[in-house]
């Protein structure tokens, strides 16, 4: 499963496609130059339970770490994942 990234000036989307159809995405918005907020994580119902949402969150974490960003997990799913593990304490705002 390949997670793709479409970054814009003040926001971006991590997403997964299947046969050219987007089946999941994670939307983030920059709050300032070093902090972004994960706003929504959505997986099509027929693809739930396959670990896709977690892969999207992990892609956002990798992006944050590589660029020295911090994350505000506004999305309930991202909040559960990121605040539920010591592994992510370094990137939380």
C-alpha positions as CSV (number, residue, x, y, z in Angstrom):
1,X,0.0,0.0,0.0
2,X,1.5,3.3,-1.1
3,X,0.7,6.5,0.7
4,X,0.9,9.5,-1.6
5,X,1.3,13.1,-0.5
6,X,0.0,16.3,-2.1
7,X,1.4,19.3,-0.2
8,X,0.1,22.8,-0.9
9,X,1.2,26.1,0.5
10,X,-0.7,26.0,3.8
11,X,-2.1,22.5,3.8
12,X,-1.8,19.0,2.4
13,X,-3.3,15.6,2.0
14,X,-1.8,12.1,2.5
15,X,-3.9,9.6,0.6
16,X,-4.2,6.0,-0.6
17,X,-5.6,5.0,-4.0
18,X,-6.8,1.6,-5.2
19,X,-7.2,1.2,-9.0
20,X,-7.1,5.0,-9.4
21,X,-9.8,5.7,-6.9
22,X,-8.9,7.5,-3.6
23,X,-10.0,5.2,-0.8
24,X,-8.6,7.1,2.2
25,X,-7.1,10.5,3.1
26,X,-5.7,12.5,5.9
27,X,-6.0,16.3,5.6
28,X,-3.7,18.6,7.5
29,X,-3.4,22.4,7.8
30,X,-0.4,24.5,8.8
31,X,-1.0,26.7,11.8
32,X,2.4,28.4,11.5
33,X,5.7,27.6,9.9
34,X,6.5,24.7,12.2
35,X,3.1,23.3,13.4
36,X,0.4,21.6,11.4
37,X,-3.0,20.2,12.6
38,X,-4.3,16.9,11.4
39,X,-7.9,17.8,10.7
40,X,-9.5,14.7,9.3
41,X,-8.7,11.1,8.6
42,X,-11.2,9.3,6.4
43,X,-11.3,5.7,5.0
44,X,-14.0,4.5,2.7
45,X,-16.3,2.1,4.7
46,X,-15.4,-0.9,2.5
47,X,-11.7,-0.4,3.3
48,X,-12.0,0.1,7.1
49,X,-10.2,-2.3,9.4
50,X,-7.2,-2.7,7.1
51,X,-4.8,-0.4,8.9
52,X,-5.0,2.3,6.2
53,X,-5.8,5.1,8.6
54,X,-2.8,4.2,10.8
55,X,-0.5,4.2,7.7
56,X,-1.8,7.7,6.9
57,X,-1.0,9.0,10.4
58,X,2.4,7.3,10.3
59,X,3.1,9.1,7.0
60,X,2.2,12.4,8.6
61,X,4.5,11.6,11.6
62,X,7.4,10.8,9.2
63,X,6.8,14.1,7.3
64,X,6.8,16.0,10.6
65,X,10.0,14.4,11.8
66,X,11.8,14.9,8.6
67,X,10.9,18.6,8.5
68,X,11.1,19.3,12.3
69,X,7.4,20.1,12.5
70,X,5.0,19.5,15.4
71,X,1.5,18.1,15.1
72,X,-1.7,19.1,16.7
73,X,-4.0,16.0,16.4
74,X,-7.4,17.7,16.0
75,X,-8.9,14.6,14.3
76,X,-10.2,12.1,16.9
77,X,-8.5,9.1,15.3
78,X,-5.1,10.9,15.0
79,X,-5.5,12.1,18.6
80,X,-6.1,8.5,19.8
81,X,-3.1,7.2,17.9
82,X,-0.7,10.0,18.7
83,X,-1.5,10.6,22.3
84,X,-1.9,6.9,23.0
85,X,1.8,6.0,22.5
86,X,5.1,7.3,23.9
87,X,6.5,6.8,20.4
88,X,4.9,10.0,19.2
89,X,5.6,12.4,22.1
90,X,8.4,14.1,20.2
91,X,6.2,15.4,17.5
92,X,3.1,16.5,19.5
93,X,2.6,20.3,19.9
